[in-house]
Structures are given as C-alpha cells and as structure tokens.
C-alpha cells in the first residue's frame, strides 16, 4: 500500500483548488494538489466573460459598492443563498481582482475620454474620467445594477488560470496529474484524505492529510448537452455522498445558460449580450423586450433561458436538423469590437459553425451550464458532518448562489472562495494534528481494490457507456429548464433502474492500466447517484425558485420552501438519497425576501418577512442619519472574515468624492 502524507490535500487543480493550495503554502504547510489533467487544462480556462467585483472604476460602475453587489447576488439567488456568505464574498471580490493583477492577470483597462458602446441596441458615447485611465475596466452582465464584470477580452478564465498556476509553480506546489480520487478516507466523524488511482499505471495510492479540500467543479456532464468540460461529472460530490455522512446541498438547482451554440453546446459568453448583443427569433424579431421590458437580454440567466424556451414553444424557433434554436446577433458591435473583446467567440463561430459573427447571426439555445448545488459546507468551507473535509468553487454549496447564479459570480467565487476558505483550511491544519490508524486506510484501499477487481473479473454484462448515455438522456428530457411532477417521477424511476443495472457492469477491456472503459465504469455508478440527488430533490421541491422552475408549481413559496435541500446516502445499497431540509432564517437576513424584478410578483410570502422588514426599519431609525453604510450593515447582519481580509475597499468614487449608492434598508 502506497501512502503519501501531507498537511493540506486539494483535489482539483482549477482556480478554486489552486487558490486554496496557495493559501496553505503561504502559511508554510505541506501542500499537495491532485488533478485529472494538467492544471492549465482545468475547466476554469473555459470561463469567458469575466468576474464580478465592485471596483466602480467606469462611468457605468460609479456608485457601485459591496451593498449593491450584495443585493444583486441575493436577488439573483431568488433568496436561496446564505446571506452571510454573500456578504463575505462581495467584500473580498475587489481584493481578489487586485491581487490577481499583481500576479500577472492582464485585465482590460479603462481609457480616459469618450468611447462608443451599445446599450439597448443603441450606440451610446460614454465619457470616462481622466482619473480612471489605466484602471481595471468592467462590462455589463445580466441581473446587475452596475457594470462590474472585470474581464480580459473574452478569455478571462484562461488568463486567471494561467496566472494562478504560474503562481503555484513559483511557490513549488506539487500537482499530481492524471490522478483520480475514488473514495474519501474517513471514520464517520473526521476525513483523513482520499484513495486515488493513477489513470496511466492503474496504481492505487492513499493520500493522507490533515485537511482534504474537494475542488472538482460541477456535475454538468450528467446531462446530454452541456457547456461543461467532459471531466465535470460530479465525482467530487459523489465522493462526499458515498461517505454516508457528508451532505450535498441544493442539488436540484441546475442552471441553463441562454446562449450555447447549436448543435455542440459550446458557450458564447454573456459578454456578448453585456456588450450589446441581441436575441432574435426566426423572423429576425427581437423578442426579449416583450417578456422583460426592463432588463431585456440582460435579465438573470435563468429568466432569459426560460423566456427563450417559451418563445420556441410558441413556434418562433428556427428549424434545424438538431431541433429549433434562436439567434444571437452581435453584428451591431462591429468587427473591431468583436476581434478585440470577443475574439474567442469569433474563433468558436469560425471553427465550429463556419460563420463570421461580425456578419452572421449565431444559432443558440439554452444548455446546461452550471451547478449551484454541491457539497454542503458552512461559511468556513468545511462540511458540518465530516471534520477536516472542505469544499470550494462549483463543487461546493457554500452557498452564495442559492437557486441561481449571476454571470461573473462563479469565476469570482473560485478565487474569492479559495482566498477566504484557503485561510480557514490553513487554520485547521495548524490547529489539528494528524492521527489515523493505517488499518482504516487499508480498509478503504481494499474497498476500492475490490470494486476494480469485480469490474475486471466479474461476470457482469452491462455497458458503462450505455448506462451513461441513458442517464444523460433522462436528465435532459425530464430534469431540464421546465419541470413537472410526472416527468420528474419518471426520471427518478428510470434512474433507479439504471443504478440497479450499474451493479452488474462488465468490461470488454481487462487491462488494469490506462483503461478508459474501466475509468468510465468507476465513474458512471457515482454519476448515477449524483443524478438521483438532482432528480429526487427536484421532484420533492413543489415550488419554483431561481433555476428550479416547476410548471405545476409556478410560484416561489417562501412560506413552505424557504430552505436548503440536504441530500445524503447513508445506505450504500439504497436506490435513492435521503432528503432533509435546512431552514433559512428570515429574522437574520439583511435583505428579507421580496420581489426579484422579473415577471409578475406571485411569491407566497414567509410569515416572518414583514416582521423582519419592520425590525430593519427600527434598527436603521435608531442608528440615525449620521451612520455610514458600514455601521448600518453591521447593525443589520454582522459577518466574520479572517483578519487580513477585513479592511475596507477603496474606490475611484472615494477619490472623486462621489457618494456610493446606499441601498441598505430599501424595500425590494
């Protein structure tokens, strides 16, 4: 048995995982990262549009601050997020952007003077302040009051990941590549590391650590068509689920991005619409103003995806061999803008569609894109059930996104969450010793070895590839943008059958090393459990909230469903998870549930909402008009952060003596 010891073990080498590793290494801790692929090939590189941070450098960002970003995030979550975590996040986002600049990220910068932009299909000339020249620029994104999405053209994730990985290399942080974690080592109370398999040699290794951080990304590939990389299969979530102890949160909260190209499902960034792109139907008609007259194409992602689907259902989609689609029109932005700020989109269109987006409309339709659900953690990123197990980024339900994520908030979450949680991981490693009986390690090693032996030497006849394809079809057909009881029940029933069949898998290739069929077989059983947590959670939640849209229960029901779904799998032989719920306390919210700003306000109110609003009014009145926004915020909902991250953020508006927007206490 090969044992490798470390202080801080990180599973996943994307932005979130690397940022945690850097935080651990900065404290002098022995740090080790495991990755399926070379770090610079992680899915973080695919993020195009940018990351949100309330810098307030541009004329369209003036007046932005943590309060405005916080409100946008909470409303975007459809009041499903943890507001303490949202506050931690918005406070640290500007610090993370500036830190990344110091690490070499070539952020797009402001040029003083006039510049032409497209706003609501009209050319508008903005005049940027001389004092803003050279500061980090920002573009418009959906669901935000201010322009705050910082970017490097449309290759932001690529730029961030290369800078982050270079920083990790400079700090001599080892990344063990082509290694797949297959089980968490735990005693039911404490996590001690992972059992992992080398994808090249087939060797099993035990990585034993004081802390284990899961940063493996989302679970988009349980769907048939997804913008996610093929490695985003939810294995990190499955590892936590298979402990029988750790819980997953809000797994039914799955986001569909409005503008993935047809048919391959590759993303075209929200920056296309943020920069002025339009959505058109088969007649060339711009339809979004009919549905959302205020935000139009820049409504929140879940809203735009549903409006597009509704429009297609009305027969307004463009017929194609791959099903109906709509058009994304960015031609009005001009060739210079596209070749400067949307060059990845241009290359995608040229290489995968054979079109020129400066002249041609882009065929798009909503496609699975992001997972709000994940390993449920507390505000420090640690599992409440399994001490020493942390999670960060899309793998986690931290939970700053609730039931819908705003564009630009996920790329931000990877580095901001990694920055914050990395410090808590380092604290844990410094304050806890590593005590483990190697018999426990041997027990988990033998379990994984027996699983592999059974696949290679057993008499099963089921194909892992067939089961995976059927699972993806079921999820796409029955657990998509719009959901209803009968289809969700059908999905659960059919997924259970697949899970039973997965216990009789057989392999044609019997190699123990470099065997893709074995890799697929090991993954598909775990993916089916993840799919079942999504489908079962969706079937049980009889309301519509954010990206979870029930046609048979169209109202957001704060009275009965203002809670977080918690899924666990205590019985390994069971065919479905155990669901529990964690109530969100309205009386502790800085921003009580209200109208989100889209469509009709048909929410069923929580009984404590009016009481909390009255309490907030009394608190603010008692503070008086002389209290600044920081005093008001602390009085309503104090939050904690590591000491080094607590200082306030500076903005250009402070230099120009422009007052920040004070939105605390406003009724939504």
N, C-alpha and C positions, 0 to 999 in steps of 0.2 A: 504493500500500500504506500503510495507516494503522498506525503504530507508536506504542504507548504504553509508556513506560518507568516502572518503579517499583523499589523495593527488595524489598518483601515483597508478593507476589501471593497472594491467597487465593481459591480457587474454592469458593464455597458460603458462604451468609450465615446458617446456623443457629448454634446455640450454640457448637459447636466452632470453626467458621470465624471467628466474631466474636471469640471469646476469643483466638485466635492473632493476629488483627489488632490487638486491644487491646495484647497483649504487645509486638508490633512497634512500634506507635505510641508506647508508653511509653518506648521507647528512642530516640525521635526519628527513626525510619526512615520513609521514604516508603512508605505502605501503601495497598493498593487491594484491594477485595473485588468479586468477580463473583457475580451471583446470577440464577437463572432467574426469580425472583419477588421482590416486596418482602420485605425481611429479616424483618419481623414475621409473614409468612405461611409461613415455613420450617416444615418438619415437626417441628422441636423443640417447637413450640407444642402438638403433639398429645399429648405426654407428660403423663400424668395423676397417677400415684400418688405419685411423689417421687424423691429422690436419696439414696443411702446415704452416711452419714458417721458415724463412731463418736464422736458427741458425748457419749453417756452421760448425758443430762440427765434422762430419765424413770426412774421406778422399774423399768420393764421393760428399760431400757437400762443400768442400773447394772452396772459391771464390764466394760462394752464398751471396747474399745481397738483399736489397729491390728492386734494379734495375732489377735484374734477375727475381725475383718473379713477379714483376710488368709486365715485358714483357711477361712472361709465361701466366699470367692471362689475359692480353689484347688479346694476340693471341688466347688463349683458348676460349675467348668470341666471337671470329670471329669479332672483333672490334665493338661489340654491347654494350660494358659496358660503364659506366660512369668512365672515367679515373681518375678524382679527387677522387672518392670513392675507386677505386682500389689502388690508392696511400695511402690513409688513412688506408686502410686495411693492405697492406703489411708492412707499417711502424709499426703498432701496434701488428701484429701477434706474433713476438718474445716476446713482453712484456706479452701477454696473456698466452703463453705457460709457461713462468717462474712464472707468478702469479698462474697459476693452480698447478704448482709443489709445491708452498708454501701452497696451500690449500689442498694438500694431494694426487694429482694425481701421481700414481707410474709409471712415464714414463719409457719405456725401455731405458737402458743406454748403453753407449759405453764401451767396454772392450779393453784396450790397447793391441797392438800386432796383430798377424795375425788372420784373420778369413776368412773362405771359404764362398763364395756367388755364386749364379748362375746369370750370365749375358749373355743374348742372347744364352741360352741353354748350356752354357759352365761354368764349375766350374772355378772360379777366386779367388785368395787369395788376400785379402786386408790387408794392414798393418796400423792399427790405431795408431795415435800419442800417446805417453805417456801422454802428456798434456791433451788429450781428454778423458782419463779414467774417467768414472763416469759421464760424461756429457750426455745430452739428445741425444738419437740416432735418426736416420731418415732412412726411406726406400725409394725406388724409386717408383714413381707413374706416370701415363700417362700424357704426354704433358708438362713435366718439364725438364729443362736443368740440374738440380741438384737434388740430393737426399735430400729432405727437409720435407718429411711427417713424423712428430713425432707420436709415437704410443705407446700403451700399448698392446703388442701382437696383437690380432685382436679383442680386446674388448675395443677400445678407447672410444667410445661414452658412454659405460657403466661406465667406470672409471670416465670420466669427469662429467657425470650427478650425480653420487653418491657424488663426491666431492663438486659439486656446490650446490646440495640440502642440504648436510650437512652444508655447509657454510650459506645457507639461514636459516636453522633451528637454527644454532648458533646465528644468528642475530635476531631471533624471528620474522621472516617474515611469516605472516599467509598465508596459501594456502587453499582456499575454494575448496574442491574436489567434484567431481561429480556435477559440476555446468556448465551449457551450456549457453553461451551468444547467444541471438536470435535477438537482434536489438541494434544498436548504438543510443544513445540519442543525438540529435543534433538540431540546429536551422538553418541549411544551411550554417553556417559560422564557428561554433565552436562545437566541440564534447564535451559532458559533461558526458560520461560514457556509460553504457550498461544496457539493460533489460536482465536478465538471469533467467533460470529455473533450479530448483533443480531436478536432474534426479531421486531422490529417492522419495521425497514427492510431486513433481509437483508444489511446491510453486514458484511464480514469485517474483523476487526481483529487485529493481533498485539500481545499484551501481553507485554512482555519484562521479566524480573525477575531479581534475584539468587537469590531463593528462590521456589518455587511450592508452595503447600500445597493439597492436594485434601481438601475437607471437604464432599463432596456427598451424604453419607448412604449408605443401604443400597441393596439391589437387590431389594426385595420384589416389585416390580411385574413381575418375570419370572414370577410366579405369577398364577394366575387370580383368586384371592381373597386379599387381603392387607389388613392394618391400615395399611399404609404409604400415604402421600400419593401421588398419581399421578406426582409428579416423582421418586420414589425408584426409578429404573430402572437403577441401576448404571452410569451413564455415566462417572462418575469412575474406577471400577475398570476400565472398558473403555479409557479413555484411557491408563492405565498399561499395560494388557495390549497395546495396539496399538503401543507403543514397541518391542516385541520384546525388550526388555531388562529392564524392571522386572517384578517377580514379584508375584503375588497369593498370599495365604496362607489356607489352611483354607476355601476357598470352598464346600465341601460342608457346612459347619457352619451350618445354617439353623434358626432357632428358630421354633416354632409356639406362639403364646400360647393358653392354655386357654380364655379367655373373650371371644371376639369374638361380637357379636350376629349372629343368623341372620335374614335372608339376607345383609345388606350387608357384614358383616365389620368393622364399626366396633368398636374396642376398648372393653371395660369394664375399668377398671383392676384390677390385682392388689390394689389397696387395698380393693376390695370384700371379697375373701377375707381380707386382712390385718386388716380391721376386724371380721371375724366372719361373713362370708357363707359359705353352704354350697352344695355341688353336689349336685343331686338327679337321679334318673332318671325314667323315665316313670311309675313307681309312686309318686313322691314320696320315694323311699328315698335316704338319704344314704349313698353308696357308697364314698367315698374312705377312710374308716377301715378298710374291708375290704382295701384294697390297700396303704395306707401307714398303719398304726396309730399311728405316732409323729407324723409331721408332717401327715397327713391332707390337707386342702385346701391347706396351706402347704408341701407338698413343692416341690422345684425345678420350674420351669416345664416343662422337657422331660419330667419324670416325670409331672406332672399331665396333660399333653396326651396322653401315651401311655396312661395309665390310663383317661382318658375315652374314647379311641378303642377300647381293649379292651372297655370296658363297652358301648359302642354296638354293637360286633361281636357281643356276646352277646345282642343283641336288646333291650337295655334303653333304647335311644334313643327319643325322642318322634318319631313320624312327622310329616312336614310336606311340603308341596309342594317344598321345597328340600332334602330329604334329612333324615335323622334328626339330632336335636340333644338336648342335655341342658338342665337348668335351673340357673340361678344364683339362689339365694334370699337376698336381703338384707333381707327384710321384718322379721326379728327385730331389726334395727338401729334401727328406729323412724324415724318421719318427720323428727323434729328432726335426728337424726344425718345422715340422707341429704341433707336440704336444706342442711345446714351443711358436711359433709365430702365428700359425693359428689354435689354438685349438677350437675356435668357429666354424670355417669352418668344422673341423673334426666332431664336435658334430652334426652339421646340416646334414652332409652327413650320419652319422650313424643313426640318429633319423628319418630323412625324406626320405632317399633313401636306407638305409640298406647297404651302401658300406663303404669301408675303403679308404679314399683319398690318403693314403700312398701307396696303391697298385692299386686302381681302378681310372679310369677317371671319371670326374664329368659331367653329362649331363647338358648343359647350353644353353640359348639363350637370346637375348636382351629382356628386360622387362622394362616397365615404372618405373622410379626410382625417378626423381627429377623435381621440378618446378622452372624454372628460373624466371617466371612471378610472380606477386603478387601485393600487394597494393603499388602504385607508391608513393615514398617519395623523398624528397630532401636529400642532403648529411647529414643533421642532423637527418634523420629518420622520419621527420614529413610530413604529407600529405600537398601538396601545396594548396589544395582546402578546407581542413577542419582543422582549427587550433585546436591544442590540441590532434589530432589523430596521433599517431606514429605507426610504424610497424617495425619489426626486424626479422631477420632469413629468413627461407624459405617462410614465409607468405608475405614477402615484396619484392618489386622490388626496391632495394636500389640504385644503380644497379651495383654490382661489377661482375656479371656473364655474362651479355649480353645475347647472344643466346646459350651459352654452358658453363657449369661449369666444372672446373678441379676437379678431385678426390682429396679429402683432403681440398678443399677450402670451402666446405659447413660447415663441423664441425668447421673449423676455423671461418667462418662467424658468426656462432651462438654466440661464446664467444667474438670475436673481435668486431662484430657489436653491441653486447649487452654492451660491455665495452664502446665503443665510444658513441653510441646512448643513453645509460643509463645516461651519463653525460649531454647530451643535454635535456633529459627528466627532469632530476633534475633541470637544469637551468630554464626550462619552468615553472616547479611547483613553484620555488622560485620567479619568476618574474611575475607570473599571479595569480590573485585571482580567487576564485570560486564564480561565480554569475550565478544563474539559478532560473527561475520561476518553482516551482514544478508543475504548470499546464502542462508544457512541458513534464515533467517526466510522469505525469498521462496520457498524450496523447499517448506516446509510450507504456506505460504499457497496456493501453486499446487496442491498435492495436494488440499487441501480444496476449492478452487475447481473443480478438475476433477471431484471427486466430485459436487458440486452440479450442475455442467453436465451430467454424464452422466445424472443423475436427471431433470433438466428437459428435456433434448434427446434422450436416448437412446430406443431402441425397446423397452425392457423392458415386460413386461406383468404382472409380479407385483404384488400389492397389499400394501403395508406393513401395513395393518390386518389383513388375513387372516393374514399370517405371524405377526404379534404374537399374535393370538388363538390360533393353533395352538400356538405356543411356550408360552403360559401354560397351555393345557390339558395339554400333555405334562408340564410341570413339576408341575402339581397332581396329575396322575394317577399319575405314576411316580417322582417325586423328593420325596415328601411326608414325613409323620411316620414311617411304617414303610416300609422299603426292602428290596428283594431283587434279586439278580443279574439274573434275566431281565427284570424291569421296567426296571432301570437301563440294561441293554444296549439295550433297546428305545428308551428315552429318548434315549440317545446317538445311535443310528442315525437316529431321526426328526429330531432337532435338526440333524444334519449335512445332511440333505436340505433342511431349511429354510434353513440357511446358504448352501447352493449356490443355492437359489432366490432368496435375497436379493440375489444378484449380478445379478439380472435385474429389479430393481424398475422400475416405471413409475408416472408420476404423471398424474392427470387434471387437476390444477390446476397450471398452469405459471408462476404468479407467483413472483418472487424475493423478495418481501417478505411478511411476515405470512401465511405459508402453512403451516397446521397439517399438511397432508399431507406437505410437504417435511420438516418437523420430525420427523414420525413415521418417515419413510423413513431419515433420517440416524441416528435412534436405534435402530431395530429391528435393523440389521446389527450394531451394537455390543452390543445386549442379547443377541443370539443367542450371541455369543462368551462373554459372561458366563454364560449358561445352560449352555453346554457345559463351562465350567470347573467348575461345580457338579456337573453330571451325571457327568462323567468322574472327578472327584475322589471322588464317592460310589461309583461303580462299582469304583474301584480299591481303596478302603479296606474291606478284608474284616474288619471288626470293628464293634462298637457302642461308641460313646463320646459321652456327652452327648446332644445333639440328633440325632446321626447314629445311627439305630437300624436295624441290618440284621437282618431276621428270619432270614436264613440264616446269620448270624454273630452270635449274641446276646451273646457275651462281649466285655468290654473286654480287649483283648490288648496289655498293656504290653510284653510280650516282643518282639513284632514290629511294633507300630504306635504306640509312644510317640514320635511325631514330628509334625511340622507339614508339611502338604501345600503345595508351592510350584508354582504354575502360571504358565507363560509362553507366549507365542505368537510365536516368532521368525520363522516363515514366514507372511507375510500371506495366502498362498494356501492354507494348510493348513486342514483342516476340524475340527481338534481341537487342544487345547493340549498342550504338553509338560509332564509332571508330574515333579517331583523332590521330595525329602523332606529335611527338616531335623530331625535327631535332638534330642530333649530330654534333657539330661544329668542323670541321676538323682543323680549324685555332687555336683552343685552345688545341688540342691534343698534348701530349708529344710524343706519338707514333702514327704517321699517318697510315691509312690503308695500308696494304701490303700483301705479300704472307704469308699464315699461315704455310706452310710447308708440306701440305698433298696433294697428287694427283697433278693434273695439275693446274697451276695458271690461272684460267679463269675468275677472277673477273673483273667486269666493274668498272673502276676507277672513283673516285669522282673528279670533276674538281678542287677542292682545294688541293688535295693530293700533287701534285708536287710543288705547291706554298708553302705549309707548310713545305715540306722537305727542300726546298731552304732556307726558313726562319730559320729553325732549324740550318742548316749548318752555316748560317751567325751569329746567336746568339752564337754558340759554338766557332766559329773562333774569334769572338770579345772577348770572355772570355779568350782565350789563353790556352796554355798547363798547366799553373800553377794552374788553377781552379780545385778544388776537385770535386768529384761526387755530393756532396750536393749542391755546388754552381751551377753546370751545371743543376741539376734537378730543382732547384728553378727558374733559369732563363727561363726554358722551360715551366713549369707549376706549379706555387706555389699552395699549398693546405693548408687548415686550419685544426687544431685539437685543442681540449681542451689543455690548457697549460700543465697540468700534463702528457699528453701523447706525448709531443713534443720532449723530449730528444732522442738523437741517441741511437741505439742499439750497444752493444758490442758483438764481436765475437772472437772465438779462433784464427782466422786468424790475428786479431789485435795483439794478444799476440805473435804469431809466426812470425809476420812481413811478412805475405803473403798478397800481394795486392788483394783486392776484384776485381771481374770482372767488368769492366766499359763498359757497353753496351749502354749507352745513346748516341744517335745520330747515331747508326748503322742503315743502311737501312735493312729492313726486307725482 
